Amino acid sequence: MALALIKQNAFNAAAASAELVKKIILAYPRAEIRPREMPIADEDVSLEVILPLPMDEIYEVRDQIYEWIIELQERHDVLIHASAIPR
């Protein structure tokens, strides 16, 4: 039973990651996405989104990513952190 739960959690995190990356790349084709070396807290998914944009546009990207994260967290029951940063 515990192994099945671990596998389900891993699948949920992988599915949420794949969906989030797809959404980001479709909206921001020049984005470079990489896992954070050290998660900030106990996230299941922790990403950095690097974009060649000025800071005012980065703030808009952060807002959009946050909307996607909320939807994916609710649907996949995972904790996600993704931050957009300028290149």
Phi, psi and omega in degrees: 000315180295321179295321178297321179294318178298316179297319179295317178298318179295319178296316179299316179295318179295317180296316179296319179299311182299316179295317181295315179299317179299315179298316181296312182295322178295320182279327185225078186302337181270006181290141170251123184244131178214153177290146174289140180294321179232110176303148182289321181221231183253041180294151171274331179228129181220113186231155168246137177244110183260127183228144177275065183230156174289161187302323180297325177284327176301319178300321177294319178298317179302317179299316180295314179299320180299320178298316178296320181299314180303313181297316182290322178298317180294319184286324185253358179055051178227161174259128184235138170230127175219127180240134175271133179225151179284153177281000000 
